[in-house]
Amino acid sequence: MSTKKTFVLLATLLTLVSLVLSGCGPAKTPAPTATEAPATTVPATIAPATIAPPTATSEPVTLVYWSMWNADEPQGVVIQQAIDAFQAANPNVTIEVTWQGRPGRNLFTPAIDSGTVIDLVDQDTGRIALSWGDNYILGLDDYLSQEAIGGNGKTVAETLFSMVLNQYKTAAGNIASVPYNPFLVLWFYNKAQFATAGITAAPTTFDELITDLEALKTAGVGGFTFDPDYYTDIMSGDSAQRYVGCDAFDAALQDNTGESWNSAGLVKWAQDMEALSAYALPATSANLYPAGQQAFALGDVAMTYNGTWLPSEVAETAGADFQWGTFSWPTATGGVGTLNDYDTGSQGIAITQVSEHPDEAFEFIKYVVSLDIQTAMAATGYPSAHVDVPWTGAVADAYTLVQNAQTGFGWACSAWDTGDFYGNNLMPAFTDLITGKITADAFTARMVAESIANIPAP
């Protein structure tokens, strides 16, 4: 075994132990709208934030802020910069931040219900709008028309990627939070290995993807892999979106007759996934997180499907010289999804309905999404929500993609919202299909039979 592989094996074991103890990393059964944000180390330098001149004095105000981050995570460090800059510019306003970490998501509503005063809270934008929504969170639509800090006259809304700003709204139709740390789910590829195979551009159609995979195979380069225990959902939902769209996919998952699986679009999807399976690393079906993404970082395969948090998770394994590339899930012949439709989401910051100081709270939010603070966020290697702040490092290519993005759909087409059939039946069958254990015909027949047996009548 090579020295590098020995080191990575030890690092992987340590990572697994750390994940068990800390509960970090993507959720094994993800929330419908987002993955867990991984805990990572802070880079050596983070761009300093420019402190604005102090505003006019006012009565002392204290804002209580519950953050989903730990203080020593990159996002926590950047948010602390926003707090420091805001307090310097607003000396009579104090931000009392509690670094709740990931468990805060389960503590927020009980705390509010018990009378705890919380002014600001952050979490994924889907949870804020769809779970907490109109009962706990203040609608921000009017506030978003205020002028942004460092926006050269733009409003706050105009400085943010509209795809994530408008992705989730409350039942009343309100924007409930301001995104500040978005993600995209993409194909990641090794540019050096693509060059070895003579591939000069990332694929845009499924046929081009297969052509490129065949070129990689001819060049002796592995095709793709992933971790089924973590990412079968995005592999299945995101690929299906290109063929039939999320609504039709979600409807099939609730069709107790099973007839939806015989539709032309879903049959074509199954056939193409069978074709794709021929290029999966043989060990893929047995991968347990993070084995698949480590295999990609080691160069065992040229591609993996994951989120923009991936480079930070495998930075030590991949090394500084890894040539990162990204591309959108390719379009399908006869399909409905486009290259500009993305499985996306963001961490957002919201104001609670119990806050007695919503105006001051939004002033702080403006700092979090200001040009300087979002530049500091991008310097960590994570995406920025600000349209004028390029993404850096391993996700630099993804910035080009997000600039053209049009539609953001929920995690795995929001398929987790459709009921137990998705996790219990579709995902195991899809894993068998995408790893070459069953044919497309067998997959379709299995989906029909299991739909009849397991989906209750409406």
C-alpha positions in Angstrom: 0.0 0.0 0.0 1.4 3.4 -0.9 2.3 6.0 1.7 -0.4 8.3 0.5 -3.1 5.6 0.7 -1.9 4.6 4.1 -2.2 8.1 5.3 -5.6 8.6 3.8 -6.8 5.3 5.4 -5.8 6.6 8.8 -7.3 10.0 8.1 -10.5 8.4 7.0 -10.8 6.3 10.1 -10.1 9.4 12.2 -12.8 11.2 10.3 -15.3 8.5 10.9 -14.6 8.5 14.6 -14.9 12.3 14.7 -18.2 12.2 12.8 -19.6 9.6 15.3 -18.6 11.7 18.3 -19.6 15.1 16.9 -22.5 14.5 14.7 -21.1 16.6 12.0 -21.1 16.0 8.3 -24.1 15.5 6.0 -27.1 13.9 7.7 -27.5 10.2 7.0 -31.2 10.8 6.5 -31.0 14.4 5.2 -33.7 17.0 5.9 -35.7 17.6 2.7 -34.1 20.9 2.0 -30.5 20.8 2.9 -27.5 18.8 3.9 -25.7 19.3 7.2 -22.9 21.8 7.0 -19.6 20.1 7.7 -17.3 21.2 10.4 -14.0 22.2 8.9 -10.8 24.1 10.0 -10.4 27.8 9.5 -8.0 28.8 6.7 -4.9 30.7 7.6 -6.2 34.0 6.5 -9.7 35.4 6.1 -10.2 38.8 4.4 -10.8 41.5 7.0 -14.2 43.3 7.0 -14.3 47.1 6.4 -15.9 48.8 9.4 -18.4 51.4 8.4 -18.6 54.8 10.2 -20.6 54.8 13.4 -24.3 55.6 13.0 -26.2 58.1 15.1 -26.5 57.1 18.7 -29.7 55.5 20.0 -31.0 53.8 23.1 -29.0 50.7 24.1 -30.3 47.6 22.3 -29.3 44.0 22.8 -30.0 41.4 20.0 -30.0 37.7 20.9 -28.6 35.6 18.0 -28.7 31.8 17.9 -26.3 30.5 15.3 -26.1 27.0 13.9 -22.3 27.2 13.7 -19.6 26.6 16.2 -17.4 29.6 16.9 -14.3 28.0 15.4 -15.8 27.0 12.1 -15.0 29.1 9.0 -18.6 30.4 8.8 -18.6 31.2 12.6 -15.4 33.1 12.2 -16.8 35.2 9.4 -20.0 35.8 11.3 -18.0 37.0 14.2 -16.3 39.5 11.9 -19.8 40.7 10.9 -20.7 41.1 14.6 -17.5 43.0 15.3 -17.9 45.3 12.4 -21.6 45.9 13.1 -21.0 46.7 16.8 -18.2 49.1 15.9 -20.6 51.0 13.6 -23.5 50.8 16.0 -22.0 51.2 19.4 -25.3 51.2 21.3 -26.3 47.8 19.8 -24.9 44.6 21.3 -25.1 41.2 19.6 -25.3 38.3 22.1 -24.5 35.3 20.0 -24.9 31.7 21.2 -23.0 29.2 19.0 -25.7 26.5 19.1 -24.1 24.2 16.5 -26.3 21.8 14.6 -28.5 20.8 17.6 -29.9 24.3 17.6 -32.3 23.4 14.9 -34.2 21.2 17.4 -34.1 23.7 20.2 -35.3 26.8 18.5 -39.1 26.4 18.5 -39.3 24.9 22.0 -37.3 27.8 23.2 -39.6 30.4 21.6 -42.7 28.5 22.8 -41.3 28.6 26.4 -40.9 32.4 26.2 -37.2 32.7 25.4 -36.5 35.9 23.6 -34.4 35.3 20.4 -34.1 38.1 17.8 -32.0 36.4 15.1 -31.6 32.8 14.1 -29.8 31.1 11.2 -30.4 27.7 9.7 -31.0 26.4 6.2 -33.5 28.5 4.3 -35.9 25.7 3.6 -36.3 24.8 7.3 -36.8 28.5 8.2 -39.5 29.1 5.6 -41.3 25.7 5.5 -41.0 24.5 9.1 -40.8 27.7 11.1 -42.4 30.0 8.6 -45.4 32.2 9.5 -45.6 31.0 13.1 -42.2 32.1 14.3 -40.4 34.1 11.6 -40.9 37.7 10.4 -41.4 38.2 6.7 -38.5 40.2 5.2 -39.9 41.3 1.8 -40.1 45.0 2.7 -36.7 45.0 4.3 -35.0 43.6 1.3 -35.7 46.7 -0.7 -33.3 48.7 1.6 -29.9 49.7 0.1 -27.2 47.1 0.6 -23.9 47.9 2.4 -21.2 48.1 -0.2 -23.7 47.4 -3.0 -23.1 50.6 -5.0 -26.7 51.7 -4.8 -28.2 48.2 -5.2 -30.9 46.9 -2.8 -30.1 44.0 -0.5 -32.2 41.8 -2.8 -30.3 42.9 -5.9 -27.0 41.9 -4.4 -28.1 38.3 -3.7 -28.5 35.3 -6.1 -32.3 35.3 -6.7 -32.3 31.6 -7.2 -31.6 31.0 -3.5 -33.3 34.2 -2.2 -36.6 33.2 -3.7 -36.3 29.4 -3.5 -38.4 28.9 -0.3 -41.3 31.1 0.9 -43.6 30.7 3.8 -47.3 29.5 3.4 -48.2 33.2 3.3 -45.7 33.8 0.5 -43.1 35.7 2.4 -39.3 35.5 2.1 -38.4 34.4 5.6 -34.6 34.6 5.6 -31.6 36.1 3.8 -29.2 33.6 2.3 -25.6 34.1 3.2 -23.8 30.7 2.6 -25.3 28.9 -0.4 -24.5 25.5 -1.9 -24.9 23.8 -5.3 -25.0 20.1 -5.9 -22.8 19.3 -8.9 -20.6 16.8 -10.7 -17.0 17.3 -9.5 -14.3 16.1 -11.8 -10.5 15.9 -12.0 -9.3 18.2 -14.8 -6.0 16.5 -15.0 -7.6 13.1 -15.6 -10.0 14.6 -18.2 -6.9 16.0 -20.0 -5.2 12.6 -19.9 -8.3 11.2 -21.7 -8.2 14.0 -24.2 -11.4 15.6 -22.9 -11.3 19.3 -23.5 -14.7 20.4 -22.2 -17.2 19.2 -19.5 -20.2 17.3 -20.9 -23.5 19.1 -21.2 -25.7 16.2 -22.5 -26.0 12.7 -21.2 -24.7 11.3 -24.5 -21.6 13.5 -24.1 -21.2 12.2 -20.5 -21.1 8.6 -21.7 -18.7 9.5 -24.5 -16.4 11.1 -21.9 -16.7 8.1 -19.6 -15.7 5.8 -22.4 -12.7 8.0 -23.2 -11.6 7.9 -19.5 -12.0 4.1 -19.6 -9.8 3.8 -22.7 -7.2 6.0 -21.0 -7.2 3.7 -18.0 -9.0 6.2 -15.7 -11.8 5.2 -13.4 -15.2 6.7 -14.1 -17.2 7.8 -11.1 -18.2 6.8 -7.6 -20.2 8.1 -4.6 -21.3 7.2 -1.2 -24.7 5.4 -1.4 -25.4 5.7 2.4 -25.3 9.5 2.1 -25.9 10.5 -1.5 -28.2 8.1 -3.3 -31.0 10.6 -2.7 -29.3 13.4 -4.7 -28.1 11.0 -7.4 -31.7 9.8 -7.9 -33.7 13.0 -7.5 -31.3 15.2 -9.4 -30.9 12.9 -12.3 -34.7 12.3 -12.5 -35.3 16.1 -12.6 -33.6 16.2 -16.0 -35.9 13.6 -17.5 -39.4 14.4 -16.0 -39.0 17.3 -13.6 -39.4 17.2 -9.8 -43.2 17.3 -9.8 -43.6 14.2 -12.0 -40.8 12.4 -10.0 -42.5 13.2 -6.7 -45.9 12.2 -8.1 -44.5 8.8 -9.1 -43.3 8.3 -5.5 -46.9 8.6 -4.4 -48.6 6.7 -7.2 -50.0 3.5 -5.6 -50.8 2.0 -9.0 -47.2 2.1 -10.0 -48.1 3.1 -13.5 -46.0 6.3 -13.4 -42.8 4.2 -13.6 -43.9 3.0 -17.1 -44.0 6.6 -18.4 -41.7 7.3 -21.3 -39.6 9.8 -19.3 -39.0 7.5 -16.3 -38.3 4.5 -18.5 -35.7 6.5 -20.4 -34.3 7.7 -17.1 -33.9 4.1 -15.9 -32.3 3.1 -19.2 -29.7 5.9 -19.1 -28.9 5.2 -15.4 -28.2 1.6 -16.4 -25.9 2.9 -19.1 -24.2 5.1 -16.6 -23.7 2.2 -14.1 -21.2 0.6 -16.4 -18.7 3.2 -15.4 -19.1 3.1 -11.7 -16.2 2.0 -9.6 -16.8 -1.6 -8.7 -16.6 -0.9 -4.9 -19.3 1.8 -5.1 -22.2 -0.2 -3.9 -20.3 -1.1 -0.7 -19.1 2.5 0.0 -19.8 3.9 3.4 -19.3 7.7 3.8 -16.7 9.0 3.2 -15.1 6.2 1.2 -16.5 7.3 -2.2 -15.4 10.9 -1.9 -12.0 9.9 -0.6 -11.6 7.6 -3.6 -12.3 10.6 -5.9 -9.8 12.8 -3.9 -7.2 10.0 -4.3 -7.6 9.9 -8.1 -9.2 6.5 -8.2 -12.0 7.9 -10.3 -12.4 11.1 -12.4 -15.8 12.1 -11.1 -18.2 12.2 -8.2 -21.6 13.8 -7.5 -21.6 15.9 -4.4 -22.1 19.4 -3.0 -19.9 22.5 -2.9 -18.9 21.5 0.6 -16.9 18.6 -0.8 -13.6 20.3 -1.4 -13.3 21.3 2.2 -14.1 17.8 3.4 -11.4 16.2 1.3 -8.8 19.0 1.2 -6.1 17.0 3.0 -6.6 14.0 0.8 -6.8 15.8 -2.5 -3.9 18.1 -1.7 -3.2 21.6 -3.0 -2.4 20.5 -6.5 -5.7 18.8 -7.2 -7.3 20.3 -10.4 -10.9 20.8 -9.5 -13.7 21.1 -12.1 -17.5 21.1 -11.9 -20.4 20.7 -14.2 -24.1 20.6 -14.0 -26.0 17.3 -14.3 -26.2 16.9 -18.1 -29.5 17.3 -19.9 -31.4 14.2 -21.2 -32.7 13.5 -24.7 -36.4 14.3 -24.6 -36.1 15.6 -21.0 -37.5 18.7 -19.4 -34.7 19.8 -17.0 -32.0 22.3 -18.1 -28.4 22.9 -17.3 -29.5 26.0 -15.4 -31.7 24.0 -12.9 -29.9 23.2 -9.7 -30.3 21.2 -6.5 -29.4 24.1 -4.3 -30.0 25.7 -0.9 -28.4 28.0 1.5 -27.9 28.8 5.1 -30.0 31.9 5.9 -30.4 34.3 8.7 -33.9 35.3 9.9 -35.6 37.6 12.4 -38.1 36.1 14.8 -41.6 37.4 15.4 -40.9 37.9 19.1 -38.0 40.3 18.4 -38.7 43.8 19.7 -36.0 45.3 17.6 -36.5 44.0 14.0 -35.1 47.1 12.4 -31.8 46.8 14.2 -31.8 43.1 13.5 -32.1 43.7 9.8 -29.3 46.2 10.0 -27.1 43.4 11.3 -28.3 41.1 8.5 -27.2 43.7 6.0 -23.7 43.4 7.4 -23.7 39.6 7.1 -24.5 39.8 3.4 -22.4 42.9 2.7 -19.7 42.9 0.1 -16.9 42.8 2.6 -18.3 40.0 4.8 -19.3 37.9 1.8 -15.8 38.4 0.4 -14.5 37.0 3.7 -16.9 34.1 3.3 -15.6 33.3 -0.2 -12.1 33.4 1.2 -12.9 30.4 3.3 -13.5 28.3 0.2 -17.2 28.3 0.7 -19.7 29.9 -1.8 -20.8 33.5 -1.2 -24.5 34.6 -1.7 -23.4 38.0 -3.1 -23.6 38.2 -6.8 -20.5 40.4 -7.1 -18.2 38.1 -5.0 -16.5 35.4 -7.1 -16.2 32.0 -5.6 -12.6 30.9 -5.0 -10.4 27.9 -5.1 -12.0 24.5 -5.8 -15.4 26.0 -6.3 -14.3 28.8 -8.7 -15.7 27.0 -11.7 -19.1 26.7 -10.0 -19.3 30.5 -9.8 -19.7 30.6 -13.5 -22.5 28.0 -13.3 -24.4 29.9 -10.6 -24.3 33.1 -12.5 -26.4 31.5 -15.2 -28.6 29.5 -12.8 -32.3 30.0 -13.2 -34.2 27.5 -11.0 -33.3 26.1 -7.7 -35.1 22.9 -6.6 -35.0 21.2 -3.2 -32.6 18.6 -2.0 -33.1 15.5 -4.2 -36.2 17.1 -5.8 -37.7 17.4 -2.3 -38.4 13.7 -2.6 -38.1 13.2 1.2 -41.4 15.1 1.5 -43.3 12.4 -0.5 -43.4 9.7 2.2 -41.6 6.6 3.3 -41.6 5.0 -0.1 -38.7 7.1 -1.2 -36.3 6.1 1.4 -37.5 2.6 2.0 -38.0 1.5 -1.6 -36.8 3.8 -4.3 -33.4 4.5 -2.9 -32.3 0.9 -2.4 -33.6 0.0 -5.9 -31.8 3.0 -7.5 -28.6 2.1 -5.7 -28.8 -1.4 -7.3 -29.5 0.2 -10.7 -26.7 2.9 -10.6 -24.2 0.3 -9.4 -25.1 -2.2 -12.1 -26.7 -4.9 -9.9 -30.0 -4.7 -11.8 -31.1 -3.7 -15.3 -33.4 -0.8 -16.2 -36.3 -3.3 -16.9 -35.8 -4.9 -13.6 -35.8 -1.6 -11.8 -39.0 -0.4 -13.5 -40.8 -3.7 -12.7 -39.6 -3.5 -9.1 -40.9 0.1 -8.7 -44.3 -0.9 -10.1 -44.6 -3.9 -7.8 -43.3 -2.1 -4.7 -45.6 0.9 -5.4 -48.6 -1.3 -5.4 -47.5 -3.1 -2.3 -46.3 -0.2 -0.2 -47.9 3.1 -1.2 -51.3 3.6 0.5 -54.3 4.7 -1.5 -54.9 8.5 -1.4 
